[in-house]
């Protein structure tokens, strides 16, 4: 499998606040990678650096473009936007633009400052709306959507960007459990079409269900990476999160599922 | 939270009909302003006076011709281009900052212009350009200098929120320059009345020369604003998301600040510090054509121009022969209208 994004000995963060060090990681075509780790462990910072938004403090962050693997920093914003699309957790709508026009912003890198979306871009928007099940909401103002609906709009806009790599911050966070599976299914389909997907996710059970590989960030570095079974164990979770959990098997597969085991239960109940 | 009616704005208004309505309002305000004044002229007489210049065969009342062509048309057009520039600048800054409260003076432009004007009056400075008055030239220079200072100060910090830095620097530098204005006026009270009236704004006695002086700045500013339509749409997603979509956020910000400062500077130097037009114009335009900047920018220019031409017509006719400062009219009429919009829709339907 070909890597779209490669980190080699990567150190990232902000000049006055280094966040991660010694990160070696490949994001590969056809694969979903789940990034887990405690609050503040550097998941978003890593995405910012891999996408070329934030310059590395050390090491390399490479992106596979038309001319091969290049430092993400060396590519222009437009070039990067054609390779990587991001879904942020912190985005909120400013104006009551329609869902369709909001998703159409994903074609900006293809059309530029003065261009209007052509037939190909309009098809990309239609497909993205369809994939995110937003067809019936296309003319609704984005300011009137629920949090979960707006999250799907952001995923649709990223799909309309037609990237080779999709980086998502907590795409399942505001969704009910039915919608969570829909969005995760969407990401699996996207990877199955030969694209690379990486998502940060707090819910370790969702990480185990959706990801081919799981990467755990903790204590300022990439603490573990591998198949869900290898990374999500009671020991690694205790070391990274300081929480006591039990790890069992999913009834329908051998994927790990995490169950809380707080101290008050061991003492014999909530009393 | 949004008011429940926020989404219920009539949808037909958001189509081409709304754009047509904005254009019609502009033309109606232009024509109405030519009819109104100390000596009201009947619409058919105004039409004849306008036509007589182009068609020698048309018979028109010579007094009407003089009033329309020598007095009212030039000042109406100066008010119109100033209002267009203010409306456009307001739409651009609201789009840049994703904030419906941003107005063209948010970056200290009005205080800079006031300082220039007051300095010209107090220190009896001669105009560098013979055809343009010293107050006009120095207020224009002061406005641009203030915006440049705000830009430089905001950039010198290492803030991760450059948009917010701009607004804060604008507020701080604006207060500082306003204090300098007060200081000069305190020590030199000879021109108190002229300063007072200049600060409240007005288009009395504006001529074709004034129009020629105002046109370059306002035109360039509006052209840049039109070119920023799609980038400002993308900016609506926020700076980080816009950048990840491929937009050069820094360049967009620089052009937006340049466009709005130039437009506001040209408007202030032509008519003084006129409040509310740059805030109300874009809000009316958003009602008419929606929030997409491809339509919003030209519509804001049209509504801004219409508002200021109407305000100028009211200012010179309501207490004729006394002329009210136009800034009083825009605030007296604009503020209640703005509040009514807020009560009905929330700030442009924006979720707070």
HADDOCK unambig.tbl for C-alpha pairs under 7 A between the chains (distance, minus, plus):
assign (segid A and resid 77 and name CA) (segid B and resid 246 and name CA) 4.74 0.50 0.50
assign (segid A and resid 77 and name CA) (segid B and resid 247 and name CA) 6.73 0.50 0.50
assign (segid A and resid 77 and name CA) (segid B and resid 248 and name CA) 6.89 0.50 0.50
assign (segid A and resid 78 and name CA) (segid B and resid 246 and name CA) 4.36 0.50 0.50
assign (segid A and resid 81 and name CA) (segid B and resid 244 and name CA) 5.93 0.50 0.50
assign (segid A and resid 81 and name CA) (segid B and resid 245 and name CA) 5.44 0.50 0.50
assign (segid A and resid 81 and name CA) (segid B and resid 246 and name CA) 5.00 0.50 0.50
assign (segid A and resid 85 and name CA) (segid B and resid 244 and name CA) 6.65 0.50 0.50
assign (segid A and resid 86 and name CA) (segid B and resid 244 and name CA) 6.51 0.50 0.50
assign (segid A and resid 91 and name CA) (segid B and resid 237 and name CA) 6.57 0.50 0.50
assign (segid A and resid 91 and name CA) (segid B and resid 238 and name CA) 6.70 0.50 0.50
assign (segid A and resid 92 and name CA) (segid B and resid 237 and name CA) 6.94 0.50 0.50
assign (segid A and resid 93 and name CA) (segid B and resid 236 and name CA) 6.77 0.50 0.50
assign (segid A and resid 93 and name CA) (segid B and resid 237 and name CA) 6.17 0.50 0.50
assign (segid A and resid 94 and name CA) (segid B and resid 98 and name CA) 5.74 0.50 0.50
assign (segid A and resid 94 and name CA) (segid B and resid 236 and name CA) 5.55 0.50 0.50
assign (segid A and resid 94 and name CA) (segid B and resid 350 and name CA) 6.37 0.50 0.50
assign (segid A and resid 95 and name CA) (segid B and resid 236 and name CA) 6.97 0.50 0.50
assign (segid A and resid 95 and name CA) (segid B and resid 291 and name CA) 6.27 0.50 0.50
assign (segid A and resid 95 and name CA) (segid B and resid 350 and name CA) 5.68 0.50 0.50
assign (segid A and resid 96 and name CA) (segid B and resid 291 and name CA) 6.54 0.50 0.50
assign (segid A and resid 96 and name CA) (segid B and resid 349 and name CA) 6.39 0.50 0.50
assign (segid A and resid 96 and name CA) (segid B and resid 350 and name CA) 6.63 0.50 0.50
assign (segid A and resid 97 and name CA) (segid B and resid 291 and name CA) 6.07 0.50 0.50
assign (segid A and resid 97 and name CA) (segid B and resid 292 and name CA) 6.80 0.50 0.50
assign (segid A and resid 105 and name CA) (segid B and resid 234 and name CA) 6.13 0.50 0.50
assign (segid A and resid 106 and name CA) (segid B and resid 245 and name CA) 6.27 0.50 0.50
assign (segid A and resid 108 and name CA) (segid B and resid 245 and name CA) 6.50 0.50 0.50
assign (segid A and resid 108 and name CA) (segid B and resid 246 and name CA) 6.75 0.50 0.50
assign (segid A and resid 109 and name CA) (segid B and resid 245 and name CA) 6.37 0.50 0.50
assign (segid A and resid 109 and name CA) (segid B and resid 246 and name CA) 5.20 0.50 0.50
assign (segid A and resid 113 and name CA) (segid B and resid 230 and name CA) 6.13 0.50 0.50
assign (segid A and resid 113 and name CA) (segid B and resid 231 and name CA) 6.39 0.50 0.50
assign (segid A and resid 114 and name CA) (segid B and resid 230 and name CA) 6.99 0.50 0.50
assign (segid A and resid 143 and name CA) (segid B and resid 350 and name CA) 6.83 0.50 0.50
assign (segid A and resid 143 and name CA) (segid B and resid 351 and name CA) 6.38 0.50 0.50
